[in-house]
Amino acid sequence: MEQTLEQNKTFIRNHFEEIVNRKNSAIAYQNFAPNFIDHEEPFVGLVSPELVKQTMEKAYVKYPDLHVTVEDTITEGDKVMVRCLWRGTDFSTGKKMEFKGFVLWRLADGKLVERWATITPPIR
């Protein structure tokens, strides 16, 4: 099933809203293809939805107020580029953290199948 550009853009915005802002780690099972490939840190290579879920749950503990703001999206074909701003407070230190990033997602059959990302080092 081929998605429209607008559907892909909406999918990515909803993905960030659910998995980060609403702390719905289980959405990983719905959004990530079982053969998802991450081309950047923290994983690099084949990544299971379960690993994404576990990683996000650790982030929720470390940064209980973790929030991402999607500032821009650009879609072309099966790809969506996102410019985003992440913020949170480290639970153990109380220090605030912020970083910016560009993420390029590729979708197929309504699932995330690839990711490339460039992020700034966290500002604390």
N, C-alpha and C positions, 0 to 999 in steps of 0.2 A: 504494500500500500504506500503510494508516494504521498508525502506530506507537502503542503504548500509552504512557501517561505514564511508566511505569517504564523502558521501552525508550528513550525520549527522554532521561531522566535518565542512564541508563547510557551512552548514546551520547556525551553531553557530557562526562561524567567520563573516559571512555576517550579522547575527543578531546584533552583537556588532557594526559592522561598520555602519549599518543603524541607529540603535536606539540611539547610543551614538555619534559617530564621525560625522555622517551626519545630526544629530538632526532630524531624521525622526520619530517622535513619533507615527505617524499613522501606522507604520509598526507593532505596537502592535496588531492591529486588524487581521493582516495576520499571525503573528508568534505565538501568544498565544492562546491556546485552551480556550474555554469559561469556562471550569472546571479546569483551571490551579491552582495548589496548590503550595504555597510557604512555605517552612519549616523553613525559617529564616526571620530575620528582613529585610526590614522594614514592611512587611505585616503579615506573618504567617497566613496561612489558604487559603481559596478560594479567588482568585484574578481575577478580570475582566480585559480584555484588556483595557477598559476605564480607570481604576485606574492606570495601568502601564503607559498609555499615559499621564495622568495628572501629575503623579509623575515625569516623565522624563521632561515634559515641565517646571516644577518648578526647576529642576536641571539645565536646559539650561539657565534659568534666573540667578540663583545664581552663576553658573560657566559657563559663556559664551564661554570659551575656553575648556570646558570639553572634554577630550580625553581618550580613553582606548586603550591600546596595549595588544593584545592577545599574550602572550609569549610562551605558550605551550598548546597543546590539546592532549587528550588521549581519544580514543573511545573504547567502548566495548558494544556489544548488542545495546540496545536502549538508552544508556547513553553517554554523552560527558563531560569530565572533562576539565576545562579551568583554566590555571594560567594566571592572568592578572594584569596589572598595570594601575591605574587610576590617572590622573592628571588634575588639573584645578586651576583657580584663582577666589577667591571669589569676586564677583562684588562689594559688599558693603565695603569690607575692603582692597582689593588689595592683600591679602595674598594668597600665593600659597599653594595648598593642594595636597597631594599624598597619595594613599593607595594601598595596594596589596591585592589580593584575590584569592581564589580557589572557583570555582563554578561548581557544578555538575548539569547538566541538564538531564532530561529524556524527550525523544520525542516519540510521537505516531501519526501516520497518518500525518506526516509532520508538526506537531505543538509542541510547548513547553507545556508539561503537568505537570512537577514538577521541583522544584529548591531547592537545598541545597547550602549554601554558608558560607565560613569562610573568614572574611576580617580583615586586620590589622586596628587599629585606624588611622584616617588620620593624617599625619605628616604636620605640618604647620610651 
